[in-house]
Amino acid sequence: MTIQVYQTIAALQAHLAPLRALGKIAFVPTMGALHAGHLALMQQAVDLAHHVVVSIFVNPAQFAPTEDFNAYPRNLADDVQKIADLNLKNISVFAPDVSEIYPDHAQDAAPPIILGEIAQRWEGEARPTHFAGVARVVHRLFAITQPDVAIFGEKDFQQLQVIHHLVRTLSLPIQVIVVEIVREATGLALSSRNIYLGEGQRNQIAPQLLKTLVAASAAIRGGGHPASVVAAARDKLMTTGFHQVDYIAYVDSQTLAPLAELSDQPSRLLVAAWLGKTRLIDNIKVT
């Protein structure tokens, strides 16, 4: 199956213009280095819309100078082939250059909204410029593709809440659909950065992230004090081979505010930890 790849905004929009009268447009934003988690988003998208646009764009605005922008895996031909192998109808790829998305160094501009506390905790503390860059590129891509539906994965849970906040605040006519985390057989959440891990790290140590979250969730639901449970979980990760834990937190699922006791509202455990030079994130539902 041949996948049409568009590299300019004008070409993509000309392609989409006649399709809008035929049904909904779904949008799946990615940074490439596609894995089964990304492909699950696309499979969900084709069930919801007449046509699907997948973007492949490594966004410089969400990387700090010390992060892995230059090293981030890029292989457009391989990514397009993975999409083609799905044999999905009515799907196209938008793979622009940085200058197409950010003319005149617009990646340095302010984000389109005030992100507030939802972007300041957890990932926001560890990566202070990250969510401003995410909001900037998602808003830009929404403006370019003008989708009816946008599909995101649940692994980047705080990012997902930032996007919900963006859509609500700007009253964008876009339905955000969330797809559950896709995991390896060991329980490790799929991530493009998993390729940085050595075999032992990937198969033995990294899966402890989910196991620790599952045990912590059971402890909290069983009456354990969240602060004590979280502290014990942090210690457990360090003893199993992780080198640093940026955070592990029990939070309200919508506001991401820390919770001092078991909530009857939707709640989550969030974690970010370093295994060697690789930073892994994960989350699970508690209530």
N, C-alpha and C positions, 0 to 999 in steps of 0.2 A: 504494500500500500504506500502511495506517495503522499507525503505531508508537505503542504505548502508553507514555506517559511518567509515571513515578511520582516524586513529590517528597518523600514521607515514608517513613521506614523501615517504619512499620506497614503502609502500603499495598503497598510492594514485597514485604514478607515474606508478607503475605496472598496476594498474587499467586503467589509462588513455592511456597508450601506444598504445594498439590496437584500441582504439576509435578514435585516431587522423586521421586515414586513412578513417574514415567514414564521417567526417564532422568537423565543427568548434567546439571548446571548449569555452564555456562562463564561466566567473568567477564572483561570487557575494560575495565580502568580507563583513562579519558582525562580530559584537562582541556578537552575541546572544541576548537574551531577545527580541526575534523576535516579530514584530507587523505587521500590514497590510502594512506599508510602505516597510518593507523588503520583504514581500511576493509579492508585486507589482514588485520589482526588479527581482525576480525569474520568475514571469510570463512573463516579458519582455524577460528575458534571453532565455527561452525555445523557443521563437519565432525566435530567432536569431542564434541558434546553435544546433548541434546534441546532445551535452551533456553539462550539467551544473554542475559546482562545486560550492557549497556554503561553505565558511569557517566560522567557529564559533570559534573565538579566541579573548579573552580579552587581549589586547596588553599592557603590563606594560610600554613599552617605551614611550607611549603617555600620561601617567599620571604623574603629578608632585607628590612629596611626600605628599602634603597636599590635594590631590584630592581623588576621591572615588573609587580607584582601588579595594580595598578589599570589599567594599560595593556594587560594581556594580552587578546587578542581573545576576545570572547564573542558568540555568536549562536546561541542554543539552537534557534530555529526552523530556521535554515539547517542546523545539524548534524543535526537529526532528519530533515530532508528528504533529506540525503545518505544517511542510513541507510536510509530508505524506498526510495530509488532503487536500492538493491542488490537489492531484491526477495527478501530472505532471510526464511525462515519462522522463527517461534518466537524472536523477538528483541524485547527491551523495553529501555527507557532509564530509568535512575535519575539524576535531576537535582535533588539536594537543595540547600537553602540551607546556608550556613555554620553557622547555629545548629542545624540538624538533625544535622550531622556532629559538631560541637563544642559541645554545650550547656555553658553556664557557662564559656566561654573555655577549653575543654579542649585547644585547639590549642597552648596553652603548657605542657602537661604533658610529662613526660619520655617519651622513646620507649619502646616496649614491651620492648626488649632493649638490652643493651650492644652497640653496633655494632662497636666495636674498630677495628683498623687498616684494615680493608677500606673504611671510610668516612672515614678520615682523610687519605688521600693524594689527589692529583690534584684531583678536584672538591671533596673535603673541605677541601683547603687554600684553594681559590679561593672556596668557598661553605660556610663552616664550619657553618652551621645547616641546610643543605639536606637532608642525608640523615636527620637526626632527624625532620624534617617529613615526608619521604617515608615512612619506616618507620611513623610515627604514622598517617598517612592510609591506607596500604595495609592495616595491621593492622585499622583501624577498618572499612574497606570489606569486608575478608575476613569479619569478624565479622558484618556486616550481611547480606551476600549468601550466605555459607557455600557457596562454589562447590566443585565437584569439580576443576575445571580453571581456571587463570588464564592469560591470553595476554598476553605482553609483547613489545615490539619490541627489537631488538638495538642500536638507535642509542644509547640511554642505557645503555651497557654496564656502567659501574660501578654505576649504579642497579640494573641487573638482578642483579648479584652481591650487592648489599645485600638484595634481595628473596629471593634463594636462601638467604642467611644467615638472614633472618627466618623463613622457612618451616622450615628445618632446626632452628634453635635452639628454636623453639616447638613443634616436632613437629606442624605443621599438616597435616591430611590433604588437601592441595591439590597437584595436579600443575601445575608451572609449565612452560608451553610457550613457546618462543622463536621468533619470526618474524624472518627476515632483514631488513636495512635496505632500504627502498624509496627509490629515488633518482629525481631528475629526469633528463632525457635528458643533461644536462651532467655528471652524476655527483654533484651536490649532494644530500646526504641530505635527505629531506623533513622539514620541521619547521614547526610553527605559527608560529614566529618568523621564518621566511623572508619573510613579508609585510612585515617591517620594512626589507628590503633594497631599494635602488634597482635599476633595471634593469641598469646596468653592473656593480654589485656582484654581483648574483645570477647573471648570465650569464657574466661574465668572471673576476672575482676569486674568488668563493666556490668555484667548481669546482676551484680549485687546491688546496683542502684535500685532496680525495681523490687528486688526481694526486700530490701530495707524499707522502702516505701510501703509495701504491702504489710509488713510486720508492724510498722508504725501506725498505719491506718487501723489495723485490728486492735492495737493497744489503746488508741484514742476512743474507738467505738466501744471498747470494753471497759471504759471508765478511767483510763489513764490520764493524768494531767498533761495537756498538750506540750507545755514547756519542757517538762521532764522527758516526755517521749521523744520530742525533737532533739533534745540534747543527747539522749542515748543513741538516736539514729545517726547523728553526726559522728559520735565516737565510733560507732560500728563501721561507718564508711571509711574512716581513717585507719581502722585496724584491718580492714579487708584489702587495702592496697591503694586507696585514693590518696592523692598527695595534698589536696586542699579542697575544702568544702566552702564555696562562696556563700551558700545559704541552704538551709532546709527549713521549711516553714509550713505551718498549718494556717490556711487563710480562707476568707470568704471568697467564693468563686467569682462573684461579680466585682467587688471592690478591691479584692486582693489584700484587704486589711488583715493583720494577724488576729487569730482567735485564741482567747484564753481558756475556752472550754468547748466541749462538743456542741456543735451547732445543729439546730433542726432545719437550717437553711442550707442550700448547696455549698459544700466546702471542699477544699482540695489540699493535698500535700504537694508542695513544689520543691524541687531540688536542682542545684547546679554544683558540679564537682569536677575537679581536674584529675585526669588520669594521665600522668606524664605531661605532655604538652597539649593534650586534647581535653577540651572542656565539653562535658556532657550535661544535658538538661533532661528532666523528666517530670512527670506529674501523674497523680492518680486521684480519682474521686474518692472522698471519704463519706460524705452524706449528700 
